[in-house]
Amino acid sequence: MHQLMFANQASLGGESLNEYAQSIGLDMPRYGTCVQSEEFLDRVRSDIELGRQIGVDGTPAFFINGRMIAGARPKDDFLEVIDVAEREAKQSGEPPMEYYERLSQDSCNGD
């Protein structure tokens, strides 16, 4: 299903999703029940809002120690950010888990 949705990003409406589900052989009554359920709706909305708050406006988006890499990017872009993050972590002198926890808290607090 993921592959179909990714390949057809311009057609992700309800009817299209139903067609994709049927084409891969999903149990359609069970699929329909799942789609109509609002069990995970609050969680999805919360994730979307968090993404907006931290500047995500599309996919893919990656975060490395609080630095966002947006869009499809070459491997070298990731390696550069990883190298900087590793250097900063070592320079902090903090144990790795303490550094990461502090960095995570700073990111959550908007620092």
Biopython code that builds the backbone (N, CA, C, O; Angstrom):
import numpy as np
from Bio.PDB.StructureBuilder import StructureBuilder

atoms = [
    (1, "MET", "N", (0.844, -1.193, 0.000)),
    (1, "MET", "CA", (0.000, 0.000, 0.000)),
    (1, "MET", "C", (0.882, 1.246, 0.000)),
    (1, "MET", "O", (0.619, 2.207, -0.723)),
    (2, "HIS", "N", (1.925, 1.214, 0.817)),
    (2, "HIS", "CA", (2.841, 2.349, 0.882)),
    (2, "HIS", "C", (3.411, 2.664, -0.493)),
    (2, "HIS", "O", (3.465, 3.827, -0.894)),
    (3, "GLN", "N", (3.833, 1.642, -1.209)),
    (3, "GLN", "CA", (4.419, 1.851, -2.534)),
    (3, "GLN", "C", (3.414, 2.464, -3.497)),
    (3, "GLN", "O", (3.757, 3.353, -4.276)),
    (4, "LEU", "N", (2.191, 1.997, -3.445)),
    (4, "LEU", "CA", (1.155, 2.563, -4.313)),
    (4, "LEU", "C", (0.882, 4.025, -3.960)),
    (4, "LEU", "O", (0.743, 4.870, -4.845)),
    (5, "MET", "N", (0.808, 4.309, -2.681)),
    (5, "MET", "CA", (0.547, 5.684, -2.257)),
    (5, "MET", "C", (1.704, 6.598, -2.648)),
    (5, "MET", "O", (1.484, 7.721, -3.100)),
    (6, "PHE", "N", (2.920, 6.125, -2.479)),
    (6, "PHE", "CA", (4.082, 6.932, -2.825)),
    (6, "PHE", "C", (4.142, 7.177, -4.331)),
    (6, "PHE", "O", (4.475, 8.275, -4.776)),
    (7, "ALA", "N", (3.818, 6.150, -5.108)),
    (7, "ALA", "CA", (3.861, 6.266, -6.570)),
    (7, "ALA", "C", (2.730, 7.129, -7.120)),
    (7, "ALA", "O", (2.827, 7.630, -8.240)),
    (8, "ASN", "N", (1.663, 7.310, -6.347)),
    (8, "ASN", "CA", (0.487, 8.050, -6.809)),
    (8, "ASN", "C", (0.145, 9.192, -5.856)),
    (8, "ASN", "O", (-1.003, 9.338, -5.437)),
    (9, "GLN", "N", (1.142, 9.994, -5.519)),
    (9, "GLN", "CA", (0.951, 11.038, -4.517)),
    (9, "GLN", "C", (-0.095, 12.074, -4.904)),
    (9, "GLN", "O", (-0.650, 12.739, -4.030)),
    (10, "ALA", "N", (-0.372, 12.223, -6.178)),
    (10, "ALA", "CA", (-1.384, 13.191, -6.611)),
    (10, "ALA", "C", (-2.794, 12.624, -6.468)),
    (10, "ALA", "O", (-3.775, 13.356, -6.604)),
    (11, "SER", "N", (-2.899, 11.326, -6.195)),
    (11, "SER", "CA", (-4.218, 10.683, -6.081)),
    (11, "SER", "C", (-4.312, 9.927, -4.765)),
    (11, "SER", "O", (-4.195, 8.702, -4.726)),
    (12, "LEU", "N", (-4.524, 10.672, -3.695)),
    (12, "LEU", "CA", (-4.612, 10.040, -2.383)),
    (12, "LEU", "C", (-5.965, 10.267, -1.719)),
    (12, "LEU", "O", (-6.077, 10.222, -0.494)),
    (13, "GLY", "N", (-6.986, 10.511, -2.527)),
    (13, "GLY", "CA", (-8.335, 10.670, -1.991)),
    (13, "GLY", "C", (-8.921, 9.326, -1.593)),
    (13, "GLY", "O", (-8.357, 8.271, -1.885)),
    (14, "GLY", "N", (-10.056, 9.384, -0.926)),
    (14, "GLY", "CA", (-10.704, 8.177, -0.408)),
    (14, "GLY", "C", (-10.939, 7.097, -1.446)),
    (14, "GLY", "O", (-10.641, 5.928, -1.202)),
    (15, "GLU", "N", (-11.468, 7.474, -2.598)),
    (15, "GLU", "CA", (-11.768, 6.477, -3.628)),
    (15, "GLU", "C", (-10.488, 5.847, -4.171)),
    (15, "GLU", "O", (-10.436, 4.637, -4.392)),
    (16, "SER", "N", (-9.462, 6.660, -4.385)),
    (16, "SER", "CA", (-8.185, 6.124, -4.862)),
    (16, "SER", "C", (-7.588, 5.161, -3.847)),
    (16, "SER", "O", (-7.092, 4.095, -4.211)),
    (17, "LEU", "N", (-7.637, 5.535, -2.582)),
    (17, "LEU", "CA", (-7.106, 4.649, -1.544)),
    (17, "LEU", "C", (-7.873, 3.333, -1.500)),
    (17, "LEU", "O", (-7.282, 2.272, -1.303)),
    (18, "ASN", "N", (-9.177, 3.402, -1.683)),
    (18, "ASN", "CA", (-9.978, 2.172, -1.736)),
    (18, "ASN", "C", (-9.541, 1.283, -2.895)),
    (18, "ASN", "O", (-9.431, 0.066, -2.749)),
    (19, "GLU", "N", (-9.295, 1.901, -4.046)),
    (19, "GLU", "CA", (-8.847, 1.133, -5.212)),
    (19, "GLU", "C", (-7.488, 0.488, -4.949)),
    (19, "GLU", "O", (-7.273, -0.670, -5.304)),
    (20, "TYR", "N", (-6.570, 1.231, -4.328)),
    (20, "TYR", "CA", (-5.251, 0.669, -4.019)),
    (20, "TYR", "C", (-5.384, -0.503, -3.046)),
    (20, "TYR", "O", (-4.750, -1.544, -3.219)),
    (21, "ALA", "N", (-6.214, -0.316, -2.029)),
    (21, "ALA", "CA", (-6.410, -1.368, -1.029)),
    (21, "ALA", "C", (-6.965, -2.630, -1.678)),
    (21, "ALA", "O", (-6.521, -3.742, -1.390)),
    (22, "GLN", "N", (-7.929, -2.440, -2.548)),
    (22, "GLN", "CA", (-8.523, -3.594, -3.229)),
    (22, "GLN", "C", (-7.504, -4.260, -4.154)),
    (22, "GLN", "O", (-7.459, -5.487, -4.246)),
    (23, "SER", "N", (-6.688, -3.458, -4.838)),
    (23, "SER", "CA", (-5.733, -4.019, -5.796)),
    (23, "SER", "C", (-4.649, -4.866, -5.126)),
    (23, "SER", "O", (-4.071, -5.749, -5.759)),
    (24, "ILE", "N", (-4.373, -4.597, -3.843)),
    (24, "ILE", "CA", (-3.368, -5.412, -3.165)),
    (24, "ILE", "C", (-3.997, -6.527, -2.332)),
    (24, "ILE", "O", (-3.306, -7.252, -1.616)),
    (25, "GLY", "N", (-5.311, -6.648, -2.438)),
    (25, "GLY", "CA", (-5.989, -7.784, -1.815)),
    (25, "GLY", "C", (-6.334, -7.635, -0.346)),
    (25, "GLY", "O", (-6.470, -8.630, 0.366)),
    (26, "LEU", "N", (-6.476, -6.397, 0.113)),
    (26, "LEU", "CA", (-6.863, -6.219, 1.511)),
    (26, "LEU", "C", (-8.295, -6.690, 1.730)),
    (26, "LEU", "O", (-9.113, -6.683, 0.811)),
    (27, "ASP", "N", (-8.578, -7.090, 2.938)),
    (27, "ASP", "CA", (-9.937, -7.448, 3.361)),
    (27, "ASP", "C", (-10.714, -6.128, 3.416)),
    (27, "ASP", "O", (-10.576, -5.367, 4.373)),
    (28, "MET", "N", (-11.521, -5.858, 2.401)),
    (28, "MET", "CA", (-12.148, -4.552, 2.262)),
    (28, "MET", "C", (-13.106, -4.185, 3.397)),
    (28, "MET", "O", (-13.102, -3.032, 3.826)),
    (29, "PRO", "N", (-13.936, -5.123, 3.909)),
    (29, "PRO", "CA", (-14.765, -4.731, 5.062)),
    (29, "PRO", "C", (-13.907, -4.322, 6.269)),
    (29, "PRO", "O", (-14.211, -3.340, 6.947)),
    (30, "ARG", "N", (-12.854, -5.068, 6.525)),
    (30, "ARG", "CA", (-11.968, -4.736, 7.646)),
    (30, "ARG", "C", (-11.244, -3.411, 7.380)),
    (30, "ARG", "O", (-11.107, -2.585, 8.282)),
    (31, "TYR", "N", (-10.783, -3.212, 6.138)),
    (31, "TYR", "CA", (-10.121, -1.958, 5.758)),
    (31, "TYR", "C", (-11.072, -0.781, 5.965)),
    (31, "TYR", "O", (-10.682, 0.244, 6.525)),
    (32, "GLY", "N", (-12.316, -0.925, 5.514)),
    (32, "GLY", "CA", (-13.305, 0.143, 5.662)),
    (32, "GLY", "C", (-13.553, 0.499, 7.115)),
    (32, "GLY", "O", (-13.667, 1.675, 7.460)),
    (33, "THR", "N", (-13.635, -0.508, 7.964)),
    (33, "THR", "CA", (-13.825, -0.275, 9.397)),
    (33, "THR", "C", (-12.645, 0.496, 9.970)),
    (33, "THR", "O", (-12.822, 1.421, 10.763)),
    (34, "CYS", "N", (-11.457, 0.114, 9.570)),
    (34, "CYS", "CA", (-10.247, 0.771, 10.060)),
    (34, "CYS", "C", (-10.203, 2.231, 9.608)),
    (34, "CYS", "O", (-9.905, 3.123, 10.402)),
    (35, "VAL", "N", (-10.498, 2.468, 8.341)),
    (35, "VAL", "CA", (-10.459, 3.826, 7.797)),
    (35, "VAL", "C", (-11.494, 4.711, 8.490)),
    (35, "VAL", "O", (-11.224, 5.883, 8.755)),
    (36, "GLN", "N", (-12.666, 4.170, 8.784)),
    (36, "GLN", "CA", (-13.725, 4.957, 9.420)),
    (36, "GLN", "C", (-13.473, 5.208, 10.903)),
    (36, "GLN", "O", (-14.031, 6.137, 11.487)),
    (37, "SER", "N", (-12.637, 4.381, 11.502)),
    (37, "SER", "CA", (-12.328, 4.518, 12.924)),
    (37, "SER", "C", (-11.541, 5.801, 13.159)),
    (37, "SER", "O", (-10.708, 6.191, 12.341)),
    (38, "GLU", "N", (-11.810, 6.438, 14.265)),
    (38, "GLU", "CA", (-11.055, 7.636, 14.626)),
    (38, "GLU", "C", (-10.087, 7.337, 15.768)),
    (38, "GLU", "O", (-9.649, 8.241, 16.480)),
    (39, "GLU", "N", (-9.762, 6.056, 15.932)),
    (39, "GLU", "CA", (-8.920, 5.622, 17.042)),
    (39, "GLU", "C", (-7.579, 6.346, 17.083)),
    (39, "GLU", "O", (-7.097, 6.682, 18.164)),
    (40, "PHE", "N", (-6.972, 6.590, 15.930)),
    (40, "PHE", "CA", (-5.645, 7.190, 15.893)),
    (40, "PHE", "C", (-5.653, 8.636, 15.391)),
    (40, "PHE", "O", (-4.591, 9.230, 15.201)),
    (41, "LEU", "N", (-6.827, 9.199, 15.178)),
    (41, "LEU", "CA", (-6.940, 10.536, 14.610)),
    (41, "LEU", "C", (-6.253, 11.597, 15.466)),
    (41, "LEU", "O", (-5.542, 12.445, 14.927)),
    (42, "ASP", "N", (-6.445, 11.572, 16.773)),
    (42, "ASP", "CA", (-5.805, 12.564, 17.639)),
    (42, "ASP", "C", (-4.288, 12.449, 17.577)),
    (42, "ASP", "O", (-3.582, 13.458, 17.598)),
    (43, "ARG", "N", (-3.797, 11.236, 17.502)),
    (43, "ARG", "CA", (-2.347, 11.019, 17.431)),
    (43, "ARG", "C", (-1.783, 11.578, 16.118)),
    (43, "ARG", "O", (-0.728, 12.212, 16.110)),
    (44, "VAL", "N", (-2.486, 11.342, 15.023)),
    (44, "VAL", "CA", (-2.045, 11.854, 13.723)),
    (44, "VAL", "C", (-2.076, 13.379, 13.731)),
    (44, "VAL", "O", (-1.121, 14.017, 13.288)),
    (45, "ARG", "N", (-3.139, 13.957, 14.218)),
    (45, "ARG", "CA", (-3.239, 15.425, 14.279)),
    (45, "ARG", "C", (-2.129, 16.020, 15.153)),
    (45, "ARG", "O", (-1.559, 17.059, 14.820)),
    (46, "SER", "N", (-1.832, 15.363, 16.258)),
    (46, "SER", "CA", (-0.769, 15.828, 17.143)),
    (46, "SER", "C", (0.584, 15.786, 16.435)),
    (46, "SER", "O", (1.377, 16.719, 16.559)),
    (47, "ASP", "N", (0.850, 14.719, 15.701)),
    (47, "ASP", "CA", (2.104, 14.609, 14.952)),
    (47, "ASP", "C", (2.205, 15.690, 13.872)),
    (47, "ASP", "O", (3.272, 16.270, 13.669)),
    (48, "ILE", "N", (1.103, 15.956, 13.187)),
    (48, "ILE", "CA", (1.090, 16.991, 12.151)),
    (48, "ILE", "C", (1.373, 18.350, 12.769)),
    (48, "ILE", "O", (2.161, 19.129, 12.231)),
    (49, "GLU", "N", (0.734, 18.639, 13.897)),
    (49, "GLU", "CA", (0.940, 19.928, 14.558)),
    (49, "GLU", "C", (2.377, 20.075, 15.048)),
    (49, "GLU", "O", (2.970, 21.144, 14.903)),
    (50, "LEU", "N", (2.940, 19.026, 15.621)),
    (50, "LEU", "CA", (4.335, 19.080, 16.060)),
    (50, "LEU", "C", (5.249, 19.354, 14.870)),
    (50, "LEU", "O", (6.168, 20.168, 14.964)),
    (51, "GLY", "N", (4.998, 18.679, 13.757)),
    (51, "GLY", "CA", (5.794, 18.915, 12.552)),
    (51, "GLY", "C", (5.735, 20.365, 12.117)),
    (51, "GLY", "O", (6.761, 20.955, 11.777)),
    (52, "ARG", "N", (4.549, 20.944, 12.124)),
    (52, "ARG", "CA", (4.396, 22.357, 11.747)),
    (52, "ARG", "C", (5.169, 23.269, 12.694)),
    (52, "ARG", "O", (5.817, 24.221, 12.261)),
    (53, "GLN", "N", (5.093, 22.969, 13.991)),
    (53, "GLN", "CA", (5.767, 23.798, 14.994)),
    (53, "GLN", "C", (7.278, 23.802, 14.815)),
    (53, "GLN", "O", (7.932, 24.804, 15.103)),
    (54, "ILE", "N", (7.832, 22.708, 14.348)),
    (54, "ILE", "CA", (9.295, 22.633, 14.203)),
    (54, "ILE", "C", (9.751, 22.865, 12.775)),
    (54, "ILE", "O", (10.922, 22.660, 12.454)),
    (55, "GLY", "N", (8.828, 23.293, 11.909)),
    (55, "GLY", "CA", (9.207, 23.730, 10.574)),
    (55, "GLY", "C", (9.089, 22.710, 9.466)),
    (55, "GLY", "O", (9.528, 22.971, 8.346)),
    (56, "VAL", "N", (8.512, 21.557, 9.743)),
    (56, "VAL", "CA", (8.337, 20.555, 8.696)),
    (56, "VAL", "C", (7.129, 20.942, 7.863)),
    (56, "VAL", "O", (6.027, 21.106, 8.387)),
    (57, "ASP", "N", (7.345, 21.088, 6.549)),
    (57, "ASP", "CA", (6.219, 21.407, 5.668)),
    (57, "ASP", "C", (6.161, 20.464, 4.480)),
    (57, "ASP", "O", (5.458, 20.731, 3.506)),
    (58, "GLY", "N", (6.892, 19.369, 4.554)),
    (58, "GLY", "CA", (6.865, 18.376, 3.487)),
    (58, "GLY", "C", (7.702, 17.168, 3.861)),
    (58, "GLY", "O", (8.305, 17.111, 4.933)),
    (59, "THR", "N", (7.724, 16.229, 2.976)),
    (59, "THR", "CA", (8.518, 15.023, 3.200)),
    (59, "THR", "C", (9.465, 14.831, 2.036)),
    (59, "THR", "O", (9.183, 15.283, 0.926)),
    (60, "PRO", "N", (10.564, 14.180, 2.267)),
    (60, "PRO", "CA", (11.017, 13.696, 3.573)),
    (60, "PRO", "C", (11.643, 14.829, 4.384)),
    (60, "PRO", "O", (12.092, 15.835, 3.833)),
    (61, "ALA", "N", (11.662, 14.647, 5.680)),
    (61, "ALA", "CA", (12.330, 15.577, 6.595)),
    (61, "ALA", "C", (13.039, 14.739, 7.654)),
    (61, "ALA", "O", (12.446, 13.838, 8.248)),
    (62, "PHE", "N", (14.297, 15.044, 7.878)),
    (62, "PHE", "CA", (15.114, 14.306, 8.836)),
    (62, "PHE", "C", (15.690, 15.272, 9.849)),
    (62, "PHE", "O", (15.945, 16.435, 9.536)),
    (63, "PHE", "N", (15.895, 14.791, 11.061)),
    (63, "PHE", "CA", (16.521, 15.602, 12.093)),
    (63, "PHE", "C", (17.732, 14.871, 12.636)),
    (63, "PHE", "O", (17.660, 13.697, 12.998)),
    (64, "ILE", "N", (18.846, 15.586, 12.687)),
    (64, "ILE", "CA", (20.074, 15.054, 13.268)),
    (64, "ILE", "C", (20.503, 16.051, 14.336)),
    (64, "ILE", "O", (20.953, 17.156, 14.034)),
    (65, "ASN", "N", (20.353, 15.636, 15.588)),
    (65, "ASN", "CA", (20.669, 16.503, 16.730)),
    (65, "ASN", "C", (20.046, 17.889, 16.573)),
    (65, "ASN", "O", (20.703, 18.909, 16.785)),
    (66, "GLY", "N", (18.790, 17.905, 16.205)),
    (66, "GLY", "CA", (18.044, 19.151, 16.116)),
    (66, "GLY", "C", (18.165, 19.903, 14.804)),
    (66, "GLY", "O", (17.497, 20.920, 14.614)),
    (67, "ARG", "N", (19.003, 19.424, 13.894)),
    (67, "ARG", "CA", (19.151, 20.084, 12.594)),
    (67, "ARG", "C", (18.289, 19.365, 11.567)),
    (67, "ARG", "O", (18.396, 18.153, 11.380)),
    (68, "MET", "N", (17.438, 20.129, 10.912)),
    (68, "MET", "CA", (16.556, 19.520, 9.920)),
    (68, "MET", "C", (17.246, 19.460, 8.565)),
    (68, "MET", "O", (17.896, 20.408, 8.125)),
    (69, "ILE", "N", (17.079, 18.319, 7.927)),
    (69, "ILE", "CA", (17.472, 18.153, 6.532)),
    (69, "ILE", "C", (16.167, 17.881, 5.791)),
    (69, "ILE", "O", (15.545, 16.835, 5.977)),
    (70, "ALA", "N", (15.761, 18.825, 4.954)),
    (70, "ALA", "CA", (14.471, 18.722, 4.273)),
    (70, "ALA", "C", (14.665, 18.311, 2.826)),
    (70, "ALA", "O", (15.599, 18.747, 2.152)),
    (71, "GLY", "N", (13.775, 17.475, 2.374)),
    (71, "GLY", "CA", (13.787, 17.065, 0.976)),
    (71, "GLY", "C", (14.734, 15.907, 0.708)),
    (71, "GLY", "O", (15.499, 15.477, 1.571)),
    (72, "ALA", "N", (14.651, 15.425, -0.516)),
    (72, "ALA", "CA", (15.543, 14.342, -0.954)),
    (72, "ALA", "C", (16.914, 14.946, -1.188)),
    (72, "ALA", "O", (17.088, 15.778, -2.079)),
    (73, "ARG", "N", (17.869, 14.538, -0.406)),
    (73, "ARG", "CA", (19.196, 15.139, -0.446)),
    (73, "ARG", "C", (20.253, 14.057, -0.658)),
    (73, "ARG", "O", (20.025, 12.892, -0.331)),
    (74, "PRO", "N", (21.391, 14.435, -1.196)),
    (74, "PRO", "CA", (22.458, 13.455, -1.401)),
    (74, "PRO", "C", (23.076, 13.026, -0.064)),
    (74, "PRO", "O", (23.007, 13.741, 0.936)),
    (75, "LYS", "N", (23.668, 11.857, -0.087)),
    (75, "LYS", "CA", (24.287, 11.278, 1.100)),
    (75, "LYS", "C", (25.295, 12.239, 1.731)),
    (75, "LYS", "O", (25.377, 12.318, 2.957)),
    (76, "ASP", "N", (26.047, 12.958, 0.936)),
    (76, "ASP", "CA", (27.065, 13.867, 1.464)),
    (76, "ASP", "C", (26.476, 14.953, 2.361)),
    (76, "ASP", "O", (27.131, 15.390, 3.307)),
    (77, "ASP", "N", (25.249, 15.394, 2.079)),
    (77, "ASP", "CA", (24.599, 16.382, 2.939)),
    (77, "ASP", "C", (24.393, 15.813, 4.343)),
    (77, "ASP", "O", (24.607, 16.501, 5.342)),
    (78, "PHE", "N", (23.976, 14.553, 4.403)),
    (78, "PHE", "CA", (23.767, 13.897, 5.694)),
    (78, "PHE", "C", (25.098, 13.715, 6.422)),
    (78, "PHE", "O", (25.204, 13.975, 7.621)),
    (79, "LEU", "N", (26.101, 13.269, 5.686)),
    (79, "LEU", "CA", (27.408, 13.033, 6.302)),
    (79, "LEU", "C", (27.988, 14.310, 6.890)),
    (79, "LEU", "O", (28.596, 14.283, 7.960)),
    (80, "GLU", "N", (27.804, 15.421, 6.199)),
    (80, "GLU", "CA", (28.304, 16.704, 6.697)),
    (80, "GLU", "C", (27.635, 17.084, 8.020)),
    (80, "GLU", "O", (28.306, 17.489, 8.968)),
    (81, "VAL", "N", (26.313, 16.950, 8.074)),
    (81, "VAL", "CA", (25.581, 17.283, 9.300)),
    (81, "VAL", "C", (25.959, 16.314, 10.424)),
    (81, "VAL", "O", (26.098, 16.723, 11.576)),
    (82, "ILE", "N", (26.124, 15.050, 10.094)),
    (82, "ILE", "CA", (26.512, 14.058, 11.098)),
    (82, "ILE", "C", (27.901, 14.369, 11.644)),
    (82, "ILE", "O", (28.128, 14.273, 12.850)),
    (83, "ASP", "N", (28.825, 14.738, 10.772)),
    (83, "ASP", "CA", (30.181, 15.083, 11.218)),
    (83, "ASP", "C", (30.163, 16.268, 12.177)),
    (83, "ASP", "O", (30.843, 16.248, 13.203)),
    (84, "VAL", "N", (29.392, 17.293, 11.848)),
    (84, "VAL", "CA", (29.293, 18.468, 12.719)),
    (84, "VAL", "C", (28.674, 18.069, 14.057)),
    (84, "VAL", "O", (29.164, 18.474, 15.111)),
    (85, "ALA", "N", (27.609, 17.282, 14.021)),
    (85, "ALA", "CA", (26.932, 16.861, 15.249)),
    (85, "ALA", "C", (27.871, 16.036, 16.128)),
    (85, "ALA", "O", (27.897, 16.205, 17.347)),
    (86, "GLU", "N", (28.627, 15.158, 15.514)),
    (86, "GLU", "CA", (29.570, 14.331, 16.279)),
    (86, "GLU", "C", (30.656, 15.205, 16.917)),
    (86, "GLU", "O", (31.006, 15.013, 18.081)),
    (87, "ARG", "N", (31.180, 16.153, 16.161)),
    (87, "ARG", "CA", (32.209, 17.055, 16.671)),
    (87, "ARG", "C", (31.669, 17.873, 17.858)),
    (87, "ARG", "O", (32.347, 18.015, 18.876)),
    (88, "GLU", "N", (30.468, 18.398, 17.723)),
    (88, "GLU", "CA", (29.869, 19.189, 18.798)),
    (88, "GLU", "C", (29.623, 18.339, 20.042)),
    (88, "GLU", "O", (29.827, 18.803, 21.164)),
    (89, "ALA", "N", (29.187, 17.101, 19.845)),
    (89, "ALA", "CA", (28.941, 16.210, 20.981)),
    (89, "ALA", "C", (30.233, 15.932, 21.727)),
    (89, "ALA", "O", (30.261, 15.963, 22.958)),
    (90, "LYS", "N", (31.292, 15.665, 20.999)),
    (90, "LYS", "CA", (32.583, 15.399, 21.642)),
    (90, "LYS", "C", (33.101, 16.638, 22.364)),
    (90, "LYS", "O", (33.635, 16.532, 23.468)),
    (91, "GLN", "N", (32.947, 17.811, 21.750)),
    (91, "GLN", "CA", (33.426, 19.059, 22.351)),
    (91, "GLN", "C", (32.654, 19.419, 23.614)),
    (91, "GLN", "O", (33.163, 20.160, 24.455)),
    (92, "SER", "N", (31.453, 18.916, 23.757)),
    (92, "SER", "CA", (30.653, 19.249, 24.938)),
    (92, "SER", "C", (31.257, 18.649, 26.203)),
    (92, "SER", "O", (31.062, 19.175, 27.298)),
    (93, "GLY", "N", (31.991, 17.548, 26.051)),
    (93, "GLY", "CA", (32.586, 16.886, 27.211)),
    (93, "GLY", "C", (31.585, 16.096, 28.032)),
    (93, "GLY", "O", (31.957, 15.493, 29.038)),
    (94, "GLU", "N", (30.336, 16.087, 27.629)),
    (94, "GLU", "CA", (29.307, 15.359, 28.364)),
    (94, "GLU", "C", (29.279, 13.899, 27.926)),
    (94, "GLU", "O", (29.618, 13.582, 26.785)),
    (95, "PRO", "N", (28.874, 13.005, 28.839)),
    (95, "PRO", "CA", (28.644, 11.618, 28.409)),
    (95, "PRO", "C", (27.580, 11.611, 27.299)),
    (95, "PRO", "O", (26.662, 12.431, 27.326)),
    (96, "PRO", "N", (27.691, 10.711, 26.340)),
    (96, "PRO", "CA", (26.777, 10.729, 25.179)),
    (96, "PRO", "C", (25.289, 10.797, 25.534)),
    (96, "PRO", "O", (24.564, 11.591, 24.935)),
    (97, "MET", "N", (24.814, 9.994, 26.484)),
    (97, "MET", "CA", (23.376, 10.003, 26.789)),
    (97, "MET", "C", (22.951, 11.321, 27.444)),
    (97, "MET", "O", (21.858, 11.820, 27.177)),
    (98, "GLU", "N", (23.802, 11.881, 28.291)),
    (98, "GLU", "CA", (23.467, 13.166, 28.917)),
    (98, "GLU", "C", (23.410, 14.276, 27.871)),
    (98, "GLU", "O", (22.527, 15.133, 27.906)),
    (99, "TYR", "N", (24.358, 14.249, 26.948)),
    (99, "TYR", "CA", (24.380, 15.242, 25.875)),
    (99, "TYR", "C", (23.108, 15.136, 25.045)),
    (99, "TYR", "O", (22.456, 16.142, 24.767)),
    (100, "TYR", "N", (22.761, 13.924, 24.654)),
    (100, "TYR", "CA", (21.576, 13.719, 23.828)),
    (100, "TYR", "C", (20.306, 14.143, 24.566)),
    (100, "TYR", "O", (19.431, 14.787, 23.988)),
    (101, "GLU", "N", (20.213, 13.774, 25.853)),
    (101, "GLU", "CA", (19.027, 14.153, 26.628)),
    (101, "GLU", "C", (18.907, 15.674, 26.736)),
    (101, "GLU", "O", (17.813, 16.222, 26.596)),
    (102, "ARG", "N", (20.032, 16.359, 26.987)),
    (102, "ARG", "CA", (20.006, 17.816, 27.077)),
    (102, "ARG", "C", (19.614, 18.428, 25.735)),
    (102, "ARG", "O", (18.805, 19.353, 25.673)),
    (103, "LEU", "N", (20.195, 17.903, 24.671)),
    (103, "LEU", "CA", (19.896, 18.409, 23.342)),
    (103, "LEU", "C", (18.422, 18.211, 23.003)),
    (103, "LEU", "O", (17.787, 19.089, 22.420)),
    (104, "SER", "N", (17.888, 17.055, 23.372)),
    (104, "SER", "CA", (16.470, 16.768, 23.127)),
    (104, "SER", "C", (15.583, 17.729, 23.893)),
    (104, "SER", "O", (14.602, 18.240, 23.352)),
    (105, "GLN", "N", (15.921, 17.981, 25.154)),
    (105, "GLN", "CA", (15.135, 18.921, 25.969)),
    (105, "GLN", "C", (15.213, 20.321, 25.391)),
    (105, "GLN", "O", (14.200, 21.018, 25.322)),
    (106, "ASP", "N", (16.412, 20.749, 24.969)),
    (106, "ASP", "CA", (16.561, 22.070, 24.371)),
    (106, "ASP", "C", (15.700, 22.196, 23.132)),
    (106, "ASP", "O", (15.064, 23.230, 22.922)),
    (107, "SER", "N", (15.669, 21.144, 22.294)),
    (107, "SER", "CA", (14.861, 21.175, 21.065)),
    (107, "SER", "C", (13.382, 21.275, 21.389)),
    (107, "SER", "O", (12.643, 22.004, 20.727)),
    (108, "CYS", "N", (12.948, 20.542, 22.411)),
    (108, "CYS", "CA", (11.529, 20.562, 22.788)),
    (108, "CYS", "C", (11.129, 21.899, 23.372)),
    (108, "CYS", "O", (9.971, 22.304, 23.269)),
    (109, "ASN", "N", (12.083, 22.592, 23.989)),
    (109, "ASN", "CA", (11.786, 23.882, 24.604)),
    (109, "ASN", "C", (11.988, 25.051, 23.640)),
    (109, "ASN", "O", (11.826, 26.210, 24.021)),
    (110, "GLY", "N", (12.343, 24.743, 22.393)),
    (110, "GLY", "CA", (12.502, 25.793, 21.405)),
    (110, "GLY", "C", (13.840, 26.491, 21.438)),
    (110, "GLY", "O", (14.004, 27.543, 20.821)),
    (111, "ASP", "N", (14.806, 25.923, 22.152)),
    (111, "ASP", "CA", (16.145, 26.524, 22.208)),
    (111, "ASP", "C", (16.975, 26.153, 21.007)),
    (111, "ASP", "O", (18.126, 26.575, 20.897)),
]
sb = StructureBuilder()
sb.init_structure("model")
sb.init_model(0)
sb.init_chain("A")
sb.init_seg("    ")
for serial, (resi, resn, name, xyz) in enumerate(atoms, 1):
    if name == "N":
        sb.init_residue(resn, " ", resi, " ")
    sb.init_atom(name, np.array(xyz, "f"), 0.0, 1.0, " ", f" {name:<3s}", serial, name[0])
structure = sb.get_structure()
